[in-house]
Amino acid sequence: MKRAVILLSGGLDSTTTLYLAKRNGHVLTALIFDYHQRHKKEIKAATKIVELNKINRHFVRTAFSWTHSSLTDKKKHVPENRNLVTQVIPSTYVAGRNIVFLSYAFSLAESIGAKKVFIGAHVQDYSGYPDCRPEFLRNFERAANSGMKSGDIKIEAPLINKNKKEIITLGLKLKVPFEHTWSCYEGGIKPCGKCDSCRFRIKAFEELELVDPLLRK
């Protein structure tokens, strides 16, 4: 049995990763985080994806109260219509988030006998989020295994070299129910259409001559 842990946010990327890993024969356990993010709607999306796929899940509540992220501090403004080409790290960056999430994932993986941890990190996040870079994932894997009993857990980031358009194309082939995913940082009733996450997602659907299913609701 190919057991694996998947970090599942409920977003487009992690959900596509889940469907890809499942297609490739992995028996998955999802790890879902409530870290006091303003877009808590993604937690409901992740729960729905788990239910649709009938897989095990673990739910972790934590907090990053010391960070200065607009994702965890509702007093701060989520940037709108930001220049997506800039190399400046946006205010939505949460310091050390993937370090924390992957630490939990490695602990869970070793405990259930899983040899892989899947994460939906990809190339389009490089400019904004340093903890989505391939060198970080390689270095974390090496460091984490040096402190584990098993010492042979691998990080799988199958979308790492894909952009959002390519991820959606793959997801369509895998029959990912994008209507049950959530990406907007604001977490309102409908996507705001102005935050980075919305704009990447909407633009990619448009490039495929499709309408984001969340905009049809």
Secondary structure, 3 states (H helix, E strand, C coil): CEEEEEECCCCHHHHHHHHHHHHCCEEEEEEEEECCCCCCHHHHHHHHHHHHHCCEEEEEECCCCCCCCCCCCCCCCCCCCCCCCCCCCCCCCCCCHHHHHHHHHHHHHHHHCCCEEECCCCHHHCCCCHHHCHHHHHHHHHHHHHCCCCCCCEEECCCCCCCHHHHHHHHHHCCCCHHHCCCCCCCCCCCCCCCHHHHHHHHHHHHCCCCCHHHCC
